[in-house]
Amino acid sequence: MKRLHQIAGLCVFMLGWGVAASAAAADQAGAAKAAVEKDAVCTSACHGASWRTPLLSIYQTRHGNKADSRTPGCQDCHGASVDHRTDPGKTPDVVFGANSKHISTADARSAACLKCHESSVLPRANWTGSQHQMRGLACTSCHNLHAPDQKVLSKATQAEVCFACHKTQRAQTRRISTHPLAVTGQASTAKMACSDCHNPHGSPAPKMLVKNTVNETCYTCHAEKRGPFLWEHAPVVDDCTNCHTPHGSTNASLLKARAPWLCQECHTGDHGAQINSGANLGGGAVTTINGTQQPGAATPRAQSAARACLNCHVLIHGSNHPAGAKFQR
């Protein structure tokens, strides 16, 4: 009998849960219908399928998912726009279109987005005061909210959006040594995007980096260079960009200059001072020019051949070998 009571109680609970779930689904459907009807004030009157720009495609994006109660409607972003609805000749409260002569200020456009998208736990918390915000950019400068495919959110196309402003970096990424960003006609080769290193919404770090320093950002991928090492190379510990240029270089391994010249920017003593001098040569005939003896053409010493300094100092980022003070193998 006790078992029957338990089964009966479970059935009553399941029935009640089913009724509650059905009521919740009905409420959700009713809210979604009401949200669509609220949008219809805009979409059925003027801004429908025949409008000059495709606006209805927003219903293929997260911003058009009416099953989600957080989804905004036209008036949530553009404002109530009472005057505009009464007289279409008057502009909406907030105009996002870049081609409109009545476009709202960047701060007004961003404020409409930040009502939902600003949070201390999200990467947009540093937008206010960021380099992009201070230079007059708004959210819609990079994001096209009505498009189902956001170019800025895809690794294959994100760089294309950034390069619209950052033309110097676009040129650098076309050099022979670069990070695997997408290039024109080869989007499928993209293995990383600008936002892997930079936070476009702002950062307390320099250059809007995703980490606090250049080195921390680089170590997210190049962990083998992090150390700690028994013998550390001072410029490596200081800043990776002392030797490397991150966007692209005409030298291998993104180096700012080719060794031995890069190394000689710091190492001017010892044998390094002789690598590019006449002492670097030997075996050629000695000639006299204006009373001064000059060594003849010959094969350069090993220090300047092939990988130059790296022929011997191979562990240039740091060494854990007890005899590695000179970063040799």
Secondary structure, DSSP 4 states (H G I P E B T S, - for coil): -HHHHHHHHHHHHHHHHHHHHHHHHHHHHHHHHHHHHHHHHHHTTTSSTTSSS--GGGGGSGGG-TTSTT---HHHHH---HHHHH-TTSPPSS---TT-TTPPPHHHHHHHHHHHH--TTSTTTT-TT-HHHHTT--GGGT--TT-SS-GGGSTTTHHHHHTTT-HHHHHHTTSSB--S---TT-GGG----GGGTB-TT--SSGGGBSSSSHHHHHHTT-GGG----SB--HHHHH-GGGTB-TT-BSSGGGBSS-TTTTGGGT--SGGGGGTTSGGG--SSPPEEETTEEEPPP-PPPGGGSTTGGGGT---TT-B-STT-TT---
